[in-house]
Amino acid sequence: MAEPTTVDAVAILPLPEDRLLLSEIFRQSSWQLDMAESLGDGRVLLNDPRKGVVLTGCHLPDGGWRDVLHEVERRPIHVPPVIVVSRVADERLWAEVLNLRGYDVLATPFHADEVRWAIQAAWRHWLDDSRLRARGAYTSTSAVGTSPH
């Protein structure tokens, strides 16, 4: 697979206001975003190897963020970092997400600068992880802190 040149993300967000605001943030960039309202609707998107960042609502109509994390971890290669989105983005949730190999937590309503920073960091992490895997340097999940550096 050729190395991607722009952020390509998927967001599974059940709330219309979150999807609208995230769409606007992406529209102000050259990034690509595909969205779904539920895990069932987003499953095909999650399995696309070009998707380098996944955002998911904490609670979905047919599951939750742990289900999304489990789904992307089933990908044989190019496992994207998962950012959990929640109105209650407290330390407990953040610690749980990181302990289960999620990448980050974003609070809603979204703040554009915070979203851009988190997406860019997750994208860089995915690219670096993909390069290392392509060279066979290590085998890990997309968890923060698993890199041999």
Secondary structure, DSSP 4 states (H G I P E B T S, - for coil): -PPPSS-EEEEE-S-HHHHHHHHHHHHTSS-EEEEESSHHHHHHHHT-TT--EEEEESEETTEEHHHHHHHHHTSSS-PPPEEEEES---HHHHHHHHHTT--EEEESS--HHHHHHHHHHHHHHHHHHHHHHHTTS----S-TT-S--
